[in-house]
Amino acid sequence: MKNILNLSHNCHQSLLKFINPSPLNFNQRLSKKYNCNIYIKREDLHDVRSFKIRGAFNNIINLSNEKKQNGVVCASAGNHAQGVAMTCSNLKINSDIFIPEQTPIQKVERIKYFGGDYCNLYKIGKNFNSCLHEALKFSTNNNKSFIHPYNDINTIIGQSTIALEIFDKINPDYIIGTIGGGGMMSGISKYSNDFCQKNNLKCKTIGIDADTCDSMYQSFKNNYPTKINITDNFIDGASVSKVGDLTFDICKKNLNDIKIVNTGKLCETLLEIYQNDGIISEPAGALPIASLDLFDKNKIKNKNIVCILSGGNNDLSRYPEIVERNLVYQNLKHYYLIRFAQTPGQLKKFINSVLGENDDICRFEYIKKTNREYGDVLIGIQIQNPNDIFKIDYLLKINNFNFIKLNKDNPESSLLYSYIV
C-alpha cells in the first residue's frame, strides 16, 4: 500500500458525495485537565453514528458491476452492518447482513432502518467470530462478495480518510484510536506515517485495546495474529477475538504503541463525557478518551492530541449496567456470598453488627438453601468511601459470618461474579 495518500484522497472525493466530514472538536474540559490540546474526532455524528460507513462505502463502490448485481454479504457487531446497509440502500444493491445474537437492539433497529428493502438480516452466533464464520460460508455458497469489516485493503483505505480529515485541520502530535479488528488504526497509522514523512512532521499513532478484548495487544506480544477468548462482550464494537493478518501487519509496522484500558475505567469515562460534554458514546468509541490517564502528562504537555470517538450507537437501556460497572471499578459497590443460619434474627444481626449508617444493601437474593440449617445469600453493598469496605470485611469475620467475597479473580466466585457484574 505504497500510495495510500493518493488512494485515500481519491476515496475521500467519492465519499464526500455520500457523507460529510466529521467534526474535529476542541474539548476545553479535557484540555485543561491534561494540560494539552485535546480534540475529539466525532465519527459518532455520521448518519450511521460510526466511522464504519467509510470503509464499507469504499469497499462496495470498488466492486465490479457484476459483483454489485450479485449482492454483498457482511458480518458485524453492528456498526459495519449499518455502513453496509446504508451504502447498499443508496446504490440499490442487495445485502445479506450477519450480526451476533447479543447485538444491542438499538443497532439492530438502525440496520433495518438504513437497509430497508435491500437488507436481509440474520442474527447468528454467540460472538463476532462465530457470526463471521457463518457469513463467510454463506458468501462462498451463494457467490456473493464479502465486505470485510476490517481485514480488507479497501476497507482500510476507507478508514484512512479519518486521518486525511485530521491533517486537513491541524498538525496532530498524537492520534489515539480504538483497535478492535484493526481496520481503522491500520488506515490512520499508515496514512499518518506517510503524510508526516512527506511533509517533515511528527505524529505518534496509539492504538487502544480494552482488558476484555485485547487481541491486537496479544498479537503484538506474540508477533503473530493471536486468537483470544472473550468472555465479556460489553465492549461489543471492539470484541474481536482475532485481528486480521493484514491489519496486524500494517499496525505492527506503523503503530507507535498499544495501551490497555480497564473496562471499569471506560464506564467512568462514558458517564463523564455524557454528564459533562453531552456526548452519548458507545463503549468502544470512548476507549481513546478513557486512555488519557495512561499517558505521561509531561510528555503530552501542550501537544495536540486527537481522540477518535469512533461510534455513538449506544442503547440508553445499557446505562444502568454502565453505572454498575463504574461503581464496582471505584470500589463503591461490593458483592458477597454469605451463609445465613436459618434462624430468626440473622439479617438483623448482619445489619446491626456489620453495616455502617452510610452503607446500603443494594441486592439481597437467596442463591440456594444449602440445608434446613443454612442458606446462601447473595448480598450487594454500596458504600460512600472505598476504605469503608475494610471495616465491613473485618466485622464479617469477628461476627463469625461464613462468607466469600465475590470478584473476577477469585476462582471460587468468578463465574457467579461475571453473572452479576
Summary of the structure (lengths in Angstrom):
residues: 421
radius of gyration: 24.0
end to end distance: 43.5
largest distance: 78.5
contacts: 1512
relative contact order: 0.11
helix: 49%
strand: 20%
